[in-house]
Amino acid sequence: MCLQVSGASQANGSAVLQAPCGTGPSGYHQQLSFEFADFHDGKYYYRHRFRHSDKCAQVVNASQSNGANLIQFTCGSGISGYHQHWTSSGEQAEGVWHRHRVRHSGKCMNVPSLTSGEVVEQTTCGSGITGYSQQWEIMRVDGT
């Protein structure tokens, strides 16, 4: 399964969910770049920018609660953008499995079930459904 924006929408507030890789009108709504955001307390923070919309993955309303959904929204900066800053437990390289932890809450990106179309959320790191529901792999899709 891959991370994608629901319906390939370009609107702020559109849900981020899991779906079979390579599905949808162009596939660009499943392609993200890792854009440097900050270095703080020995950690690199990145924004996850969707290729099709040029918007970033963030936690809705900067919530700190378990189960808060991920959405796409215009990429921000500074303190107001910390809910768009992610750090990784592994290096940002193809073929490495790792967790993504959001800066403002310290929680991890999580898929609450194995169902296609399930909205991605944040939750306490290490508390996923199988232990793998918070692990993500980077895959190169093209040379651009």
N, C-alpha and C positions, 0 to 999 in steps of 0.2 A: 504494500500500500504506500501511497505518497501523500504528502501534504498538499492541499490545494484550496483555492478560494471557491466558495459555493457559486455554481452557475457561471464561473469565469467573470463574475461581476467586477466592475471597476469602482464601485461605490464605497465610500467610507462606511464602516460598520458591517460589511459583509463577513459572514462566518468563515473561519478557517476549519477545514475538516479533512478526514482521510478518505481516499478513494483509490481505486486501482490506478496504477501508474500508466501514463500515456492516454488517459481518457479526456474527453472534452473537445471543444472546438479547435484549439491550437496546441494545447499542452503547455502554453506559456503560463497559465494560471497555476501550474505545478512547479515552475522554475523560480528559484530564489537565489539572490546573491547575498553574500555575507559581507556587509559593509562595516568597516571599523567605526565604532561610536566613541569609545573612551578606553583609557587604561587607568585603573584605580585599585589600590591595595593589592597590587601584584596580579591583577586579572585583566584580561582583554575582554571588552564588551563589543558586541556586534549587533547591527540591525539586520533582520531578515527581510529583504526587499523583494516583493513579487515582481517578476519580469513584465507581466501583462498590464499591470496597473500602476507600477512605480510607487506602490504603497507598502507600508511595513506591517509585519505581524505584531500585534500587541494584545495585552490582557484588557478586556472590556472594562471601561471606567476606572482603570488603574486599581482594580479590586485586589485585595490581599487574601481573599477567601479561596479555599479549596473548591474546585469545580467551576471557577470563573472561566468563561469561554474566551477563546482567542478570536480576534477579528483582524481585518486589515484596516489601516487608517493612514492618513497622510503622515509621512515620516516627520518626527519632531526632533527637538534637541534640548539639551539641558535637563533640569530636574523634571520638567513635565514629560520628558521622553523616556524616563527610566523604565516604564512599563513596556518599552520597545527595545530595551537593552538586554541582550542575552549573552551568557558565557557558556562555554562548553566544557564538559569533563574530559574530552579528547581533543586532539589537534583537529583543526579545520581542514581535513584532507579526505580525499575519496577513499572509500572502503573502510573507514574507521567508525565504529559504533560508539555513540556517546549520548549524554543527556544535555539538554539545553535548560539552563536555569535563568529565570528572569530576575533582573537586578532589584526591582522595587519590592518584591515580596520574598525572594529567595526560593520560590517554588519552581517545579519543573514542568516542562511541556509534556502532556500526557494524553493518551487516547484511552477513554474510559471503557471501551469495548472493542471487539474485533470486527464490528459491523461497518461495512462500507457506508460512507455518508455521516459517520459519527463526528460530531463537532469536537475539535481538540480543545483541551482545557489546561489550566495549571492546577497542580496539586503538590502536596508534600513530596519531596524527592525520596525515591525508594519505596513508595507505597502503591505502585501500580498494580494492575490486575494480575499480571503474570511475572512481574519483574522486568519484562521486556517492553511494556507499554510506554516507557519513557526513554527508550533507546532509539536513536535515529542514525541513519547512514547517509553520507553525502555521496551523490552519484553525479558524475559529469554527463551532461546531456548533449552538449555541442561545444564548439570552440569559441563561441562569442561570449 
